[in-house]
Amino acid sequence: MFLFLTKLSCNTAASSNRFAHMVFENNIHCAKQFDAEDELKAYRNQFYFPQHNGNNVIYFCGNSLGLQPKGVLDSLKIELEDWQKFGVEGHLQGRRPWYSYHEMFANGAAKLVGATPNEVVVMNQLTVNLHLLLLSFYQPKGKRNKILFETKPFPSDQYAMASQAQLHGINADDVLVEMQPREGEITLRTEDIINKINELGDELALVCFGAVNYFTGQYFDLKKITAAAHAVGAYAGFDLAHAAGNVPMELHAWNVDFACWCSYKYLNSGPGGVAGVFVHEKHATNKNLFRLAGWWGHDKATRFNMQPDFEPMTTAEAWQLSNAPIMSMAVHKVALDMFTEAGMPALRKKSLALTAYLEFVLHEVKKETGLPLEIITPSNAEERGAHLSVVVPGANKTLVEKLSAAGAVVDWREPNVIRIAPVPFYNSFEDVFHFGQLLASLLKK
């Protein structure tokens, strides 16, 4: 049996072939042995799990909504008590002054996405932030007006891009280009994406992909895509909704122009939690780059002079419009502090092994049931995070409902795909084993 945490030196950029020699076993002893070796196992007890018959559910839906960290209530109480005690003076006299509240997230958010602190800001929600960024980075001129995005993006992204085209008086159908996979394939090949970028050439204004596709779980090569976009004179931006807190990124070093993400999935910051933005410093320091202006994006040294002319900050904070949503940020602080403490390298290390074990168990289920289950997420670990999408032929949403009734929570996507996300912060190898047993028993029926 393979002891992954003590025997394998696993880098954040590990390739799937590093797991080729792993000897997995589909039994409880193997799963428990892996969990005993898990350097992050103590974090599991820092989250609340929904209950089923008095036991924790098998929760594999962190790619939709992460579990609640146990420190959330105390964090919220601090702000509620300070509001009660200080009223408006809490902006400056609170234990965590509200006026500068967003600033304490800069270092943690920067580490999360591979940025410098002046390139990130926590604000608003995901699609609001995407719109704000598109207003800056989608400025069609002449024939350079096309936006390239991945096949089957999250619908909200496509809606945002289409409406931005319409804002410029352009028919969205004329400029939105959906990158298609090869015939008979589901995921995209990097070389095909680059070829498409080169084909569009001087007609391309923007490449805007979901960094990890919500449906297939494919993690795209952001570095190569960005370089290809820049080579033809286009911008490159990414929706990190399924990437932030899931996969390692180096947005600054990769020269990515902009990115945005939510915090309620892998970042465990609650439903509708506050979101994040990245703007590369070469753009953040460019005061001539158009952005919607708001009081909270104004130079903070002169903000209270109440001047009529907008003077943007020379950081990503310039994209802020309004002051911080403190209660939502109080939740986010707990979650982001945990990421800072654990570190993405350690989380990625466990995630690689945990997802590989899930892949193995699903293949065992396929053999046991004789059903043609198909994992459509790439098998190469560099092209995926903690999320496997599985086609279950002939199944419908009833399968997910039966799993839930039996104590396992996963996600369903039409027409016949279950999305399974073993999150390294709180999921275990024993979770994976028991899920495989449960799935096999239901499929046999």
N, C-alpha and C positions, 0 to 999 in steps of 0.2 A: 504494500500500500504506500502511496506517495504522500509525504508530509510536506505540504507546499510551503509553509511559512518558515520552516527551519532548514529545509534542504534546497530551496530554490531562491536564487538572487534574481528578483524580478524587477526590471526597470519600468518606469512609467510608459515607455514606448515599446514594451515587450511585444514580440510577434507571436502569433498563434503557434508557430512551430516550436516555441519554447515549452509547450505543453505536450509535445508529441510523445515524450517518454513517460508521461504521467500514467500511473496505473490506478484508475478509479475502480471502485467496487460499489455496486448498487445495494448496499446494506447499511443498517443503522450503525454498526460498529465503525465502519469507514467514516461515515458522516460525523459521528461523535469525536473520532480521533482528529479530524480536520478542525472541528470547533475547539478542541482542547488546545490546539496549536495556534489558534487565532489570536494575534496580538491586539486586535481591536474588539475582542468579545465583550469587554466591559461596557462599551457604548450601547449595546442592546438594552441594558437595564436603564438607560437614560431616556427611553421613549415609552409612551403609552401605546399599547396594542388593543385594538378592539377584541372583545372576548367572544368565545364560542364554547358553550357548555363549561364555563369556568376556566377555560384555557385560552392562551393567546391564539388568535387566528394566524394562519400562514398568510402574511401580507406581502404580496408581490405586485403592488399597485403604486409603488413610490414614483413611477414615471408619470402618474396622473395626479396623485396627492400624497405627499410624504406624511409620515406619522408625526404626532406632536411630541416635541422634546419636553421632558418633565420640568424644565426650568422656566417654561413660558409663563405660568401663572405668577410666579414671584417677580419676573421681569415686568409684567403688566402692572402689578400692584405698585411697583415703584413709581410709575408714571401717574397712576390714578391717585396715589397718596400725595404726590407732589402737586398735582392739579388741585386736589382738595386743600392742601396746605398753603400753596403760594398763589393760586389763580394765575393771572397773567405774568406774575413775576417768576413763574417756573421757567420761562424762556431763558433766564439768566441765573436764577438761584436754585433751580432744581439740582438733584444729585447728578443727573445727566442732562445738562442744560439743553432745552429744546432748540434754541437758536442755532446751535452748531451740531445738532444731533446727527445729521447725515454724515458729518465729517469722520465720525468714528468707524464708519464702514469702509473707508477708502483702502486701508492696508489689507483687510481681509478679502474684499472683493477683488483687489488687484492680484493677490496670490491665487485666487480661485480661477481667474481667466488668463493669467500670465500677462499682466499689464503693470504700468507704473501707477502710483496712487492718484496722480493728477489726471489720469485717463479714464477713471471710472467714477460713477455716481449712482447712488441708490435713490430711486424716485418712481412715482406713478405705477402703472401696470404695463404689461408687456406690449400689447398692441398700440397703446397710447405712445409708448416710447418708440416703437417702430415707425409710427407716423411722423413723429418729431424728427427722427433721423432721416427718413426718406425726404422730408421737406428740404433737408440740407444737402443730401447726397444724390437725389434724383432730380437733376436739372437738365431736362432734354433740350438739345440745341440742334436744329436741322435734322439730319438723318441719324445723328447719335441720340437715339431715344429708346432703345430696346432694353428690357430687363430680362435676364436669364435666371430661371429658378428650377429647382429639382422637380422631378416627377412626383405627383401626389403630395404637394406640400400641405402643411396644416392650413385649413381653409382660411383662417383669419389673416394669414400672411398674404395669400392671394387676393383677398378682398382689399387689404391695405394697398397693395401694389396697383391693383386695378383702379381704385379710387384716386390714387396719386396721379396716375396717367390722366384720368378724367379731369383732375384739378388743373392740369396743363392744357386742357382742351383737346386731348388725344383720345382716340378710340382705343380702349384697352386691348381689344383683340388684335390690333395692329402692332402692338409693341411688346406684349407679354409673350415670352418664349419659354415653354415648359420643356425642360430637358427630358428626353425619352430614353428608356433603356433599350438595349438591343432586343430584337425579336426573340421571344422565348425566355427572356431574362426579366428579373424584377428589380434588382438593384442596378446602380449606375457604375460604370467604369471611369476611373479618373482620366484615363487617356481620351475617352469619348467626351468628357466634359471640357477638357482643354481644347480638343479639336473643334468643338462647337463654339467655344469662345473665340478661337482664331477665325472660324468661318464667319461669325458675326462681325468681327473686326471693328471698323470705325462706325458701325451702326450700334455698337453695344455701349450703353451708358452705365449699366450696373449689373453685377452678379449678386443675387440675394438668395442664398440657400438657408434652409434650416440645417445647422451644423450636424445634428443627428436627426435624421428623418423620423417623425413621430410614428409612422406606420411600419416601416421596415426595420427601424433601429440602426440603419447604416450611418456610420460616422465618416463624413467626407474629409478629404485631404485639404484642409483650409489653407495650408501654406502654399501648395501648388496651385490651387484655384485662384488665390489672391495674386500670386505672381503672374499667372496667365492673364488675369483681368487687367492688371496694371500694364502689361506688355502691349495691350491694344488700346490703352488710354481710358479704361473704364474703372469705376470704383468696385470694391468688394466688401460686402457687409453680410452679417450672419445673424440668424435667430438662434440663440443658444438655449432655448427653453428646455430641450432634452439633452443639452450638453453641460451646462453649468452645474458643477457638483457631481458630474457623472464621468467625464473624460478629461484628461490633461490637455491644456491649451497654452499657447504662447502667443497671444494676439499681438502684443507689441513687436516681438521679434519677427513674427510672420508678416508684419506690415499691414495687417487688416485695417481697413478704414473705419468701420464702425461695427458694433454688435449690441444686441439687447437680450435680456433674459428675464424669466419670471423666477419667483423664489418658492413657489408652493409645491414643486415636484421634488427633485432630489435635494433641494435646499431646505425642505421641511419647515417652511415659515408660514404655513396656514393658508386656508382657502382665500384666494384673491390677494395674497400677500404682496408687499411692496416689491417692485422689480428693479432691474439694474441696467446700466448703459455703459458702453465703452466707446470712446472716441479717441482715435490715435492722436498723440500729442501734436503731430504736424498739422492736424486740422483744429484741434482744440485751441491752439495758440494763434490761429488765423482768424483775426477779428473780422475779416472781409467775407468769411464763409457765412452764407445766410443761415439763420436759425430763427425760430419764433422767439420773441423776447418776452420775458416775464421778470417780475421784481426779484425773484430768488436767484435768477441767473446773472443779475447785475453785480458788478464789482462790489464785494462786501465791505470794502473800506469806505465806500461812499454811498452805500445803499440807503442809509437813513437820511441822506441829504435830500431825498425825494426829487431828484433832478428829472426833467422831462425826457432827456435823451438817454437811451440805453447804452451802457458801457459793459460789454460782456466780460465775464471772468475768463481767464486764459487757461481754463481746465474744462473737463467734461461737465462741471457744475454749471457752465453757461447755458446748458440745455434745460436746466430746471426752470419751471414756470412759477411754482407755488411752494410755500413752505412745507416742511416735512410732515407726513402722516405718522405722528409719534406712536400711536398704539400699534399700528402694523409694524413699525420699525422696532418696537420693543420686542416683538416676537422674533423678528429677523435677527436681532442681535444675539439671542440665545443660540440660534441655529448656526449663524456664521462664525461665532466664537468656537463652536465645536469643530467646524471645518478647519479653522486656523490651528486649533490644538492638535487634531489628528493628522492633518496635512494630506493634500491630494496624492502624493506619492504612495503613502501607506494605504489610502483608500483604494487607489487604482490597483495596487498589488493584490489586495484581497479580492477586488471586483473581478480581476482577470481569472483568478482561480475559481471563484464562486460561480461565475457565468460559464466557465468551462465545465464545471461539474453539472450544472443544469443542462447544458448541451448533451453531456454524456447520459444523464438520466432520461432525457427526452428520447434519445435514440434507443435506450433500453425499453421505454414504454412502447415505442414503435414496434420493436421486435416482439414484445410480449403480447401486444394486441393484434398485430398483423395489419394495422391500419396505416395507410400511406401518409403519415404526418410529415410535413415539410417545414423545416426551419428556414425562413426567408431572410433572416438577418445574416450578414456575412459571417463565415466561420473564422476569418482572419481577425484576431483580437485587435489589431490596429484599426479596424474598420467597424468597431462596435463598442458599446459601453455595457452597462448592466441592464440589458434589455434584449430579450429574444422574442421575435414574432413567429408564431407557429400557425400554419394553415392546417385546419382540421377538416378534411373533406366530409361533406354531408352534415356538418354540425351547424347549429344555430345558437342564438343567445341563451337558449335553455341550458347549454353546457356550463356557461359561466354562472348561471343562477344555481345550478346543482352544486357546483364547486363552492359557491358562497354558502349555501345551506349546510355544506359539510365542513365549513370552517377554513376555506381557502379563497382569498380575494385576488383576482386577476382582472384584466381589462379585455373587453370585446370590441372588435372593429369589423364592420361588415366587409365582405359577405361571410367569411368563415375564419377569421384570424383571432387568436388569443395572444395578448401581449403580456409577457411575464418578466417582471423586473426584480431580481434579487439584489437589494440595495446593501452595500457592504457595511453601512453604519449599523443597521439593525437586523438584517437577515442572517441566517445561519445555514450551514451545510445540512443540518438536520431538517431545517425547513424544506430544503430542496429535495431531500430524500422522501420525506413524508408527502410532499406535493406529488412526486412521481408515482407513489403508491396509490394516492387518491385518484389522480387522473387516470391511471391504468384501470382501476376498478370501475370508474364511471364509463370509460370508453368501452369496456367489455360488455357493459349492460346495454 
